[in-house]
Amino acid sequence: MDSVSDWNTKIIEEFRANGGKVGGPFAGGNLLLIHHRGARSGTERVNPVAFLPDGDRMVIIASAGGADKNPDWYHNLKAHPDTTAEVGTEELAVHAAEILDEDYTATWDRVVARMPGFADYQTKTSRRIPLIALTRR
């Protein structure tokens, strides 16, 4: 298992053991666990991601820490948008859809107002960091 997998596994275990609360860099923030199926492999995976509650949706940010490529979960959600998310102690059936056009700009502004670190990530990459809206289904 690589260091990213180890890091994710520890966060997932802490999240589940503490009713959705974690410490470290996510302490006090909104975190959920997104389930996704490999676009090619079909393998089921889970990743911890920060989110912004935004009306009737939860917005997750495909920042990959400012890397030059989107995280794998982004591609997997594009291929298989109907999935589940763990929020606190609940597991919710959700539909994932990329936020585009004018909605993107307004939503990005709300994201960085609440979580300024994402603006820093954007400066590290030439790609526009995707935003994904999760809505209950």
Secondary structure, DSSP 8 states (H G I E B T S, - for coil): --HHHHHHHHHHHHHHHTTT---GGGTTS-EEEEEEE-TTT--EEEEEEEEEEETTEEEEE--GGG-SS--HHHHHHHH--EEEEEETTEEEEEEEEE--HHHHHHHHHHHHHH-THHHHHHHT-SS---EEEEEE-
